[in-house]
Amino acid sequence: MRETGNIYRNARGEAAAKNPLLSSRARAAGALYVSQEALQDYETGKTLPPCDVVQRMVEVYGAPDLRRLHIRACCPLLPDYGGETESELTRAALSWAVEFSRVDDMTLRFAELARDGRITAGEREAALAIREKAVRLRRMMEETISAVDTALAAAGEENA
């Protein structure tokens, strides 16, 4: 797949070089749990993918830089965010932006699922999605604590 100006299409193109199944938009869309039309809209710039879809692209495509590129592309307040000197602290902050997007929807789904205090067979898929999000949030929090601790230690050394 040739390089284009679209970060989502480029990420899939690079992933397709390693995994030819991803060269098919239909297969890639299936792996991302989006429609083929939605993926086409993201790859042509018609619409921006929501952050949870970008996170799945990062995982499915093996493209960790896509987080930073997405935030820089879609947030006019952060055009220079995460430039050449990206640090552990910068990556942690970007993770917050990605992981906490749409957390309200997940919270409402969790509250609805937990209402009766149990998980039924029909709720299994939703429960697994909630668990997966919780695991990502826990990992992000651990990375954030480490990044802040590292930055504080560096600031302490500079002030000493």
N, CA, C and O of each residue as an XYZ file, in Angstrom:
640
protein
N       0.846     -1.168      0.000
C       0.000      0.000      0.000
C       0.897      1.238      0.000
O       1.840      1.324      0.787
N       0.607      2.185     -0.873
C       1.466      3.368     -0.951
C       1.127      4.360      0.160
O       0.011      4.389      0.680
N       2.121      5.166      0.503
C       1.965      6.178      1.546
C       1.046      7.284      1.058
O       1.174      7.760     -0.070
N       0.117      7.690      1.915
C      -0.794      8.795      1.609
C      -0.643      9.842      2.699
O       0.188      9.689      3.595
N      -1.422     10.882      2.635
C      -1.394     11.899      3.674
C      -2.273     11.549      4.859
O      -2.368     12.328      5.807
N      -2.920     10.385      4.824
C      -3.840     10.003      5.887
C      -3.146      9.062      6.864
O      -2.677      7.992      6.475
N      -3.080      9.457      8.122
C      -2.333      8.670      9.120
C      -2.943      7.294      9.363
O      -2.219      6.342      9.656
N      -4.258      7.178      9.248
C      -4.926      5.897      9.510
C      -4.685      4.924      8.361
O      -4.444      3.736      8.578
N      -4.752      5.434      7.152
C      -4.459      4.595      5.970
C      -2.981      4.197      5.971
O      -2.645      3.050      5.678
N      -2.111      5.131      6.297
C      -0.678      4.811      6.341
C      -0.382      3.740      7.386
O       0.420      2.838      7.144
N      -1.027      3.838      8.549
C      -0.803      2.846      9.607
C      -1.251      1.467      9.146
O      -0.572      0.472      9.403
N      -2.400      1.402      8.462
C      -2.857      0.106      7.962
C      -1.923     -0.400      6.869
O      -1.654     -1.598      6.787
N      -1.433      0.500      6.037
C      -0.502      0.107      4.974
C       0.774     -0.493      5.528
O       1.263     -1.506      5.029
N       1.313      0.136      6.564
C       2.527     -0.392      7.189
C       2.249     -1.732      7.854
O       3.082     -2.637      7.804
N       1.080     -1.863      8.475
C       0.720     -3.128      9.114
C       0.511     -4.217      8.070
O       0.856     -5.375      8.308
N      -0.054     -3.857      6.904
C      -0.300     -4.834      5.841
C       1.001     -5.400      5.282
O       1.023     -6.521      4.774
N       2.078     -4.637      5.373
C       3.371     -5.150      4.914
C       3.822     -6.331      5.780
O       4.530     -7.220      5.307
N       3.412     -6.332      7.038
C       3.758     -7.421      7.961
C       2.677     -8.487      8.004
O       2.968     -9.666      8.206
N       1.427     -8.071      7.814
C       0.286     -8.975      7.870
C      -0.610     -8.693      6.667
O      -1.459     -7.803      6.726
N      -0.432     -9.439      5.580
C      -1.179     -9.171      4.348
C      -2.701     -9.178      4.513
O      -3.405     -8.593      3.690
N      -3.216     -9.819      5.544
C      -4.661     -9.815      5.759
C      -5.185     -8.393      5.972
O      -6.339     -8.099      5.659
N      -4.344     -7.521      6.501
C      -4.769     -6.148      6.764
C      -4.786     -5.283      5.506
O      -5.234     -4.137      5.550
N      -4.301     -5.823      4.384
C      -4.380     -5.050      3.138
C      -5.818     -4.959      2.642
O      -6.155     -4.080      1.849
N      -6.652     -5.862      3.107
C      -8.078     -5.818      2.772
C      -8.785     -4.909      3.781
O      -8.722     -5.136      4.990
N      -9.453     -3.886      3.269
C     -10.179     -2.972      4.153
C     -11.258     -3.729      4.922
O     -11.504     -3.443      6.094
N     -11.899     -4.689      4.266
C     -12.962     -5.451      4.928
C     -12.399     -6.251      6.107
O     -12.994     -6.271      7.185
N     -11.266     -6.902      5.904
C     -10.666     -7.686      7.006
C     -10.163     -6.779      8.121
O     -10.330     -7.085      9.302
N      -9.551     -5.666      7.744
C      -9.069     -4.728      8.756
C     -10.241     -4.175      9.559
O     -10.162     -4.066     10.783
N     -11.323     -3.828      8.878
C     -12.506     -3.308      9.569
C     -13.039     -4.340     10.551
O     -13.417     -3.993     11.670
N     -13.072     -5.605     10.143
C     -13.524     -6.664     11.041
C     -12.652     -6.774     12.273
O     -13.156     -6.939     13.384
N     -11.340     -6.683     12.081
C     -10.412     -6.763     13.215
C     -10.565     -5.575     14.158
O     -10.267     -5.672     15.348
N     -11.031     -4.452     13.613
C     -11.204     -3.232     14.416
C     -12.618     -3.102     14.987
O     -12.895     -2.180     15.755
N     -13.511     -4.019     14.615
C     -14.912     -3.976     15.050
C     -15.623     -2.715     14.566
O     -16.424     -2.127     15.293
N     -15.325     -2.306     13.335
C     -16.022     -1.190     12.706
C     -16.496     -1.653     11.330
O     -16.031     -2.673     10.823
N     -17.396     -0.922     10.742
C     -17.848     -1.274      9.398
C     -16.777     -0.889      8.386
O     -15.928     -0.034      8.637
N     -16.845     -1.547      7.236
C     -15.915     -1.227      6.165
C     -16.102      0.233      5.734
O     -15.133      0.917      5.404
N     -17.338      0.697      5.740
C     -17.632      2.081      5.357
C     -17.020      3.062      6.346
O     -16.483      4.096      5.949
N     -17.100      2.735      7.646
C     -16.509      3.620      8.658
C     -15.002      3.700      8.469
O     -14.425      4.786      8.523
N     -14.355      2.544      8.245
C     -12.906      2.546      8.045
C     -12.538      3.352      6.802
O     -11.545      4.081      6.806
N     -13.326      3.227      5.749
C     -13.081      4.018      4.542
C     -13.193      5.514      4.851
O     -12.379      6.313      4.387
N     -14.201      5.882      5.633
C     -14.359      7.295      6.000
C     -13.161      7.801      6.791
O     -12.730      8.937      6.593
N     -12.615      6.976      7.686
C     -11.429      7.381      8.454
C     -10.224      7.527      7.526
O      -9.445      8.473      7.642
N     -10.085      6.572      6.603
C      -8.907      6.545      5.735
C      -8.956      7.574      4.611
O      -7.931      7.868      3.995
N     -10.116      8.112      4.345
C     -10.225      9.159      3.317
C     -10.331     10.548      3.935
O     -10.355     11.551      3.222
N     -10.393     10.604      5.264
C     -10.482     11.886      5.942
C     -11.890     12.437      6.034
O     -12.084     13.579      6.451
N     -12.873     11.641      5.651
C     -14.265     12.108      5.738
C     -14.682     12.298      7.194
O     -15.372     13.263      7.523
N     -14.266     11.383      8.063
C     -14.539     11.511      9.494
C     -13.305     11.111     10.286
O     -12.440     10.390      9.787
N     -13.231     11.582     11.520
C     -12.163     11.179     12.427
C     -12.633      9.977     13.237
O     -13.767      9.957     13.715
N     -11.779      8.987     13.393
C     -12.198      7.849     14.215
C     -12.236      8.250     15.687
O     -11.431      9.070     16.128
N     -13.166      7.676     16.446
C     -13.162      7.931     17.883
C     -11.914      7.317     18.509
O     -11.301      6.414     17.940
N     -11.555      7.807     19.660
C     -10.311      7.385     20.301
C     -10.276      5.891     20.612
O      -9.205      5.285     20.574
N     -11.428      5.282     20.920
C     -11.399      3.846     21.196
C     -11.064      3.062     19.933
O     -10.428      2.012     20.019
N     -11.474      3.543     18.770
C     -11.118      2.886     17.512
C      -9.633      3.098     17.222
O      -8.951      2.182     16.764
N      -9.138      4.295     17.487
C      -7.713      4.554     17.299
C      -6.891      3.623     18.196
O      -5.862      3.096     17.772
N      -7.342      3.427     19.419
C      -6.636      2.519     20.321
C      -6.607      1.104     19.743
O      -5.583      0.426     19.818
N      -7.727      0.655     19.166
C      -7.734     -0.668     18.540
C      -6.809     -0.699     17.331
O      -6.150     -1.710     17.090
N      -6.746      0.399     16.560
C      -5.805      0.469     15.433
C      -4.379      0.316     15.931
O      -3.580     -0.412     15.342
N      -4.062      1.008     17.023
C      -2.720      0.916     17.618
C      -2.395     -0.551     17.909
O      -1.305     -1.027     17.591
N      -3.345     -1.260     18.511
C      -3.123     -2.647     18.901
C      -3.105     -3.589     17.698
O      -2.196     -4.410     17.572
N      -4.099     -3.480     16.812
C      -4.210     -4.387     15.668
C      -3.083     -4.135     14.666
O      -2.501     -5.084     14.140
N      -2.775     -2.883     14.401
C      -1.756     -2.532     13.422
C      -0.340     -2.568     14.008
O       0.639     -2.561     13.262
N      -0.233     -2.606     15.329
C       1.093     -2.529     15.945
C       1.732     -1.183     15.664
O       2.902     -1.107     15.288
N       0.955     -0.114     15.850
C       1.387      1.248     15.500
C       1.271      2.176     16.691
O       0.353      2.995     16.727
N       2.178      2.085     17.685
C       2.052      2.912     18.884
C       2.108      4.420     18.621
O       1.532      5.196     19.383
N       2.783      4.837     17.570
C       2.870      6.271     17.264
C       1.542      6.847     16.778
O       1.369      8.066     16.747
N       0.613      5.985     16.401
C      -0.670      6.468     15.894
C      -1.430      7.268     16.950
O      -2.173      8.185     16.603
N      -1.258      6.938     18.239
C      -1.905      7.722     19.306
C      -1.514      9.188     19.204
O      -2.363     10.076     19.137
N      -0.222      9.415     19.194
C       0.304     10.781     19.145
C      -0.129     11.473     17.859
O      -0.548     12.630     17.888
N      -0.031     10.779     16.743
C      -0.415     11.376     15.465
C      -1.899     11.730     15.433
O      -2.285     12.770     14.899
N      -2.725     10.863     16.005
C      -4.168     11.126     16.051
C      -4.460     12.372     16.883
O      -5.227     13.238     16.462
N      -3.858     12.459     18.048
C      -4.116     13.611     18.913
C      -3.632     14.893     18.250
O      -4.309     15.920     18.305
N      -2.471     14.835     17.629
C      -1.962     16.021     16.938
C      -2.855     16.405     15.768
O      -3.004     17.588     15.462
N      -3.457     15.403     15.104
C      -4.291     15.677     13.934
C      -5.668     16.206     14.314
O      -6.232     17.031     13.595
N      -6.211     15.747     15.424
C      -7.609     16.092     15.709
C      -7.785     17.158     16.769
O      -8.901     17.645     16.947
N      -6.756     17.540     17.471
C      -6.912     18.538     18.516
C      -6.170     19.815     18.144
O      -4.939     19.834     18.169
N      -6.885     20.880     17.802
C      -6.228     22.116     17.396
C      -5.431     22.771     18.516
O      -4.587     23.628     18.250
N      -5.682     22.385     19.760
C      -4.932     22.961     20.876
C      -3.571     22.323     21.047
O      -2.716     22.858     21.754
N      -3.358     21.179     20.403
C      -2.122     20.431     20.608
C      -1.357     20.157     19.320
O      -0.878     19.035     19.152
N      -1.212     21.102     18.408
C      -0.564     20.791     17.138
C       0.901     20.399     17.285
O       1.417     19.656     16.450
N       1.570     20.867     18.302
C       2.982     20.557     18.484
C       3.214     19.520     19.567
O       4.354     19.280     19.965
N       2.156     18.911     20.040
C       2.253     17.988     21.161
C       3.010     16.734     20.771
O       2.773     16.156     19.710
N       3.917     16.319     21.631
C       4.622     15.069     21.412
C       5.552     15.114     20.228
O       5.601     14.164     19.446
N       6.278     16.176     20.078
C       7.194     16.326     18.952
C       8.423     15.450     19.090
O       8.367     14.349     19.637
N       9.521     15.954     18.589
C      10.764     15.185     18.541
C      11.265     14.767     19.918
O      11.936     13.742     20.038
N      10.956     15.532     20.952
C      11.474     15.238     22.289
C      10.431     14.532     23.145
O      10.345     14.771     24.349
N       9.645     13.667     22.527
C       8.609     12.965     23.277
C       9.245     12.185     24.423
O      10.222     11.460     24.235
N       8.684     12.346     25.587
C       9.222     11.713     26.783
C       8.235     10.711     27.350
O       7.113     10.580     26.860
N       8.658     10.014     28.373
C       7.775      9.087     29.081
C       6.568      9.852     29.624
O       5.446      9.346     29.599
N       6.799     11.062     30.111
C       5.726     11.896     30.651
C       4.741     12.289     29.539
O       3.528     12.249     29.747
N       5.249     12.662     28.375
C       4.401     13.009     27.235
C       3.553     11.818     26.814
O       2.352     11.957     26.582
N       4.176     10.650     26.715
C       3.433      9.448     26.327
C       2.335      9.144     27.344
O       1.238      8.736     26.964
N       2.620      9.338     28.630
C       1.608      9.093     29.668
C       0.436     10.057     29.511
O      -0.721      9.654     29.629
N       0.728     11.313     29.248
C      -0.345     12.302     29.067
C      -1.199     11.971     27.848
O      -2.422     12.103     27.890
N      -0.559     11.543     26.766
C      -1.309     11.153     25.579
C      -2.181      9.931     25.861
O      -3.297      9.827     25.353
N      -1.675      9.024     26.658
C      -2.465      7.844     27.029
C      -3.732      8.254     27.756
O      -4.793      7.670     27.542
N      -3.622      9.261     28.619
C      -4.817      9.751     29.332
C      -5.850     10.229     28.318
O      -7.033      9.902     28.420
N      -5.393     11.006     27.339
C      -6.324     11.539     26.336
C      -7.024     10.415     25.582
O      -8.222     10.497     25.309
N      -6.281      9.369     25.247
C      -6.860      8.250     24.510
C      -7.761      7.406     25.396
O      -8.903      7.126     25.031
N      -7.264      7.003     26.545
C      -8.000      6.057     27.386
C      -9.229      6.661     28.054
O     -10.221      5.962     28.260
N      -9.180      7.935     28.392
C     -10.328      8.514     29.074
C     -11.389      9.049     28.122
O     -12.455      9.490     28.551
N     -11.089      9.008     26.823
C     -12.136      9.386     25.890
C     -13.206      8.309     25.935
O     -12.899      7.120     26.022
N     -14.417      8.714     25.878
C     -15.565      7.809     25.878
C     -15.670      6.954     27.132
O     -16.361      5.935     27.125
N     -15.003      7.349     28.197
C     -15.105      6.581     29.435
C     -16.507      6.709     30.029
O     -16.957      5.814     30.744
N     -17.197      7.806     29.743
C     -18.569      7.971     30.235
C     -19.488      6.889     29.676
O     -20.314      6.334     30.401
N     -19.343      6.591     28.380
C     -20.143      5.529     27.777
C     -19.871      4.195     28.452
O     -20.792      3.430     28.739
N     -18.592      3.924     28.703
C     -18.210      2.661     29.342
C     -18.743      2.619     30.775
O     -19.171      1.566     31.247
N     -18.718      3.740     31.456
C     -19.225      3.805     32.822
C     -20.713      3.483     32.865
O     -21.166      2.728     33.725
N     -21.462      4.048     31.946
C     -22.893      3.776     31.889
C     -23.173      2.310     31.551
O     -24.081      1.699     32.113
N     -22.386      1.752     30.628
C     -22.560      0.336     30.292
C     -22.262     -0.539     31.500
O     -22.968     -1.513     31.760
N     -21.212     -0.187     32.236
C     -20.834     -0.965     33.423
C     -21.930     -0.879     34.484
O     -22.293     -1.891     35.083
N     -22.456      0.318     34.717
C     -23.518      0.486     35.707
C     -24.750     -0.335     35.325
O     -25.372     -0.967     36.179
N     -25.090     -0.320     34.053
C     -26.244     -1.096     33.583
C     -26.002     -2.598     33.761
O     -26.885     -3.329     34.212
N     -24.810     -3.043     33.405
C     -24.465     -4.452     33.515
C     -24.460     -4.919     34.973
O     -24.885     -6.035     35.272
N     -23.984     -4.071     35.866
C     -23.813     -4.449     37.274
C     -25.082     -4.252     38.108
O     -25.111     -4.597     39.289
N     -26.108     -3.708     37.505
C     -27.331     -3.367     38.232
C     -27.857     -4.528     39.080
O     -28.242     -4.323     40.231
N     -27.877     -5.728     38.533
C     -28.423     -6.868     39.279
C     -27.346     -7.663     40.021
O     -27.647     -8.690     40.629
N     -26.113     -7.202     39.978
C     -25.041     -7.839     40.737
C     -24.481     -9.113     40.138
O     -23.727     -9.829     40.797
N     -24.840     -9.407     38.892
C     -24.309    -10.610     38.253
C     -24.168    -10.370     36.755
O     -24.682     -9.390     36.215
N     -23.468    -11.277     36.102
C     -23.273    -11.196     34.656
C     -23.960    -12.399     34.029
O     -23.638    -13.548     34.333
N     -24.899    -12.117     33.162
C     -25.614    -13.200     32.474
C     -24.868    -13.566     31.195
O     -23.942    -12.863     30.788
N     -25.267    -14.654     30.570
C     -24.640    -15.086     29.316
C     -24.759    -13.997     28.247
O     -23.835    -13.802     27.458
N     -25.878    -13.297     28.218
C     -26.074    -12.228     27.245
C     -25.237    -10.988     27.517
O     -25.075    -10.141     26.638
N     -24.709    -10.876     28.723
C     -23.887     -9.711     29.096
C     -22.391    -10.017     29.034
O     -21.563     -9.138     29.275
N     -22.053    -11.245     28.717
C     -20.650    -11.684     28.731
C     -19.741    -10.814     27.858
O     -18.678    -10.382     28.304
N     -20.156    -10.560     26.624
C     -19.329     -9.776     25.709
C     -19.100     -8.360     26.250
O     -17.981     -7.849     26.197
N     -20.143     -7.735     26.761
C     -20.010     -6.383     27.335
C     -19.100     -6.410     28.557
O     -18.288     -5.504     28.749
N     -19.232     -7.446     29.383
C     -18.386     -7.564     30.573
C     -16.921     -7.711     30.190
O     -16.048     -7.127     30.831
N     -16.651     -8.486     29.149
C     -15.257     -8.660     28.695
C     -14.695     -7.347     28.149
O     -13.519     -7.047     28.358
N     -15.513     -6.567     27.457
C     -15.064     -5.268     26.944
C     -14.762     -4.312     28.100
O     -13.781     -3.569     28.055
N     -15.594     -4.332     29.117
C     -15.376     -3.486     30.297
C     -14.096     -3.913     31.006
O     -13.303     -3.069     31.422
N     -13.897     -5.206     31.141
C     -12.680     -5.714     31.782
C     -11.439     -5.283     31.003
O     -10.444     -4.855     31.588
N     -11.510     -5.400     29.679
C     -10.380     -5.005     28.830
C     -10.051     -3.524     29.021
O      -8.883     -3.148     29.121
N     -11.086     -2.693     29.069
C     -10.880     -1.253     29.286
C     -10.253     -1.020     30.654
O      -9.356     -0.187     30.786
N     -10.709     -1.740     31.672
C     -10.150     -1.589     33.019
C      -8.674     -1.979     33.046
O      -7.867     -1.325     33.706
N      -8.327     -3.036     32.333
C      -6.920     -3.454     32.270
C      -6.078     -2.361     31.610
O      -4.984     -2.044     32.077
N      -6.601     -1.786     30.512
C      -5.854     -0.702     29.841
C      -5.716      0.511     30.760
O      -4.661      1.145     30.798
N      -6.786      0.835     31.503
C      -6.721      1.972     32.432
C      -5.714      1.712     33.544
O      -4.958      2.608     33.921
N      -5.698      0.481     34.076
C      -4.727      0.154     35.128
C      -3.298      0.293     34.608
O      -2.438      0.862     35.280
N      -3.049     -0.234     33.402
C      -1.710     -0.139     32.805
C      -1.331      1.322     32.590
O      -0.197      1.723     32.848
N      -2.299      2.117     32.111
C      -2.038      3.526     31.875
C      -1.721      4.255     33.183
O      -0.822      5.094     33.229
N      -2.453      3.934     34.227
C      -2.203      4.564     35.530
C      -0.811      4.199     36.051
O      -0.096      5.056     36.569
N      -0.433      2.938     35.914
C       0.907      2.527     36.354
C       1.987      3.262     35.563
O       2.986      3.703     36.131
N       1.785      3.393     34.245
C       2.745      4.134     33.418
C       2.784      5.612     33.809
O       3.850      6.229     33.808
N       1.629      6.176     34.142
C       1.561      7.573     34.554
C       2.324      7.793     35.853
O       3.098      8.744     35.969
N       2.111      6.924     36.823
C       2.813      7.041     38.108
C       4.310      6.978     37.887
O       5.057      7.783     38.443
N       4.752      6.028     37.081
C       6.181      5.903     36.791
C       6.722      7.152     36.094
O       7.790      7.650     36.448
N       5.980      7.656     35.100
C       6.423      8.835     34.355
C       6.509     10.063     35.248
O       7.471     10.827     35.168
N       5.507     10.254     36.097
C       5.519     11.413     36.998
C       6.654     11.268     38.011
O       7.353     12.240     38.298
N       6.842     10.071     38.552
C       7.937      9.842     39.494
C       9.292     10.138     38.854
O      10.154     10.770     39.464
N       9.466      9.677     37.624
C      10.722      9.923     36.897
C      10.923     11.423     36.660
O      12.021     11.942     36.856
N       9.855     12.118     36.238
C       9.963     13.558     35.981
C      10.215     14.340     37.264
O      10.968     15.314     37.267
N       9.576     13.909     38.365
C       9.822     14.573     39.653
C      11.255     14.358     40.124
O      11.886     15.273     40.652
N      11.763     13.145     39.931
C      13.156     12.869     40.323
C      14.108     13.719     39.496
O      15.086     14.248     40.025
N      13.834     13.855     38.208
C      14.687     14.682     37.346
C      14.598     16.143     37.769
O      15.608     16.847     37.777
N      13.404     16.604     38.119
C      13.245     17.993     38.560
C      13.975     18.214     39.870
O      14.555     19.279     40.082
N      13.955     17.209     40.767
C      14.677     17.313     42.029
C      16.169     17.413     41.825
O      16.844     18.160     42.532
N      16.700     16.664     40.858
C      18.127     16.703     40.552
C      18.516     18.049     39.964
O      19.601     18.562     40.237
N      17.628     18.621     39.155
C      17.902     19.931     38.548
C      17.896     21.027     39.604
O      18.647     21.997     39.495
N      17.059     20.883     40.621
C      16.935     21.905     41.665
C      17.959     21.735     42.773
O      18.100     22.611     43.626
N      18.677     20.614     42.769
C      19.644     20.357     43.843
C      20.911     21.123     43.658
O      21.823     21.014     44.477
